[in-house]
Amino acid sequence: MQFQTYSREWSEHYSEKAYALRDPMIAWGFSTNGTVRWSALPVPDTFGILDDAASFGMKYGVAFSIGPISSRTIGGVTRGDREFTDSEIDEISKIIRQLHDITEPPDSLTKAQIEALRCIAQGDRHAAAAAKLGITESAFKARLISARERLMARTTAEALQRAKEYRLL
């Protein structure tokens, strides 16, 4: 998942320059768990991304990296007026940890949830899938709803996609 709240101008510039492939914060985040101020970053900024960010008003920043490499959350915050204080970094770190925890993919789905998603993936309509599984249509819909909730998906199609991405199907 990706959530971004940087300015539209910076986001477009960052995408146009393909900075994600070269960003020292991302490189650092994949190699380390913890926090680091941009000013103390141990990874070289070969492409001048931090200087470029400063020209967009983002002079000071902190990178956060949380979780195992198989499910890593990398976050960043910036400001233009001063370095972040240690207490601000601690507070932001708690928020990023919470976001990581609530977006962590599930380890598994129940057998019932998997059966329901597989029926939909095979093209079955709700009534046909329910009949195939020997349950009522409302019970089938309840299984789909619980699968969507567990996968944090808004739609069944999104739940199917996430289940496949997480290798749960």
C-alpha positions, 0 to 999 in steps of 0.5 A, spaced: 500 500 500 502 507 498 499 513 502 502 519 500 500 526 502 506 530 499 504 536 495 502 534 488 507 538 485 513 534 488 509 528 487 509 529 480 516 531 480 518 525 484 514 520 479 517 524 473 524 523 475 523 516 477 526 517 484 523 511 488 528 507 484 534 512 487 531 515 493 536 514 499 530 514 504 527 508 501 534 504 500 535 506 507 528 503 509 529 497 506 536 495 509 534 498 516 529 498 522 528 505 526 528 512 524 533 517 521 533 524 520 535 526 513 541 530 516 544 524 519 542 519 513 548 514 512 546 512 505 549 517 499 544 521 495 547 520 489 542 523 485 541 529 489 534 528 491 534 531 498 537 537 495 531 537 490 526 536 495 529 542 499 527 546 493 520 544 494 520 547 501 522 540 504 528 542 507 528 537 514 526 530 514 525 524 518 525 517 515 521 511 519 522 503 517 518 498 521 517 491 520 520 485 517 522 485 510 517 481 508 512 487 510 516 493 511 513 500 512 517 506 510 515 512 512 517 519 511 515 526 514 518 533 512 518 540 514 521 547 511 523 551 518 527 546 522 529 539 524 524 535 528 525 534 535 526 527 538 519 528 542 516 529 535 520 523 532 517 519 538 510 521 537 510 520 529 514 513 530 508 511 534 503 513 529 507 510 523 507 503 528 500 503 529 499 504 521 503 498 520 500 494 525 493 495 522 495 494 515 499 488 516 496 483 511 493 477 515 497 470 515 491 466 513 484 466 511 479 461 514 477 455 510 470 458 509 473 465 506 477 462 501 472 457 499 467 463 498 473 467 494 475 461 490 468 461 487 467 468 485 474 467 482 471 462 478 466 466 476 460 463 480 454 468 482 452 468 489 446 464 488 450 458 484 456 459 489 452 458 495 449 452 492 455 449 490 458 450 498 451 447 500 450 454 504 444 459 504 446 465 499 446 470 505 451 465 509 455 466 502 455 473 502 457 473 510 463 469 508 465 474 503 464 480 507 468 477 513 474 476 507 473 483 505 474 486 512 480 481 514 483 483 507 481 491 508 478 491 502 472 495 499 470 490 494 470 483 493 474 484 487 479 488 491 479 482 496 481 477 491 486 481 488 489 482 495 488 475 497 492 473 491 498 478 492 498 475 499 498 468 497 492 466 501 489 463 495 
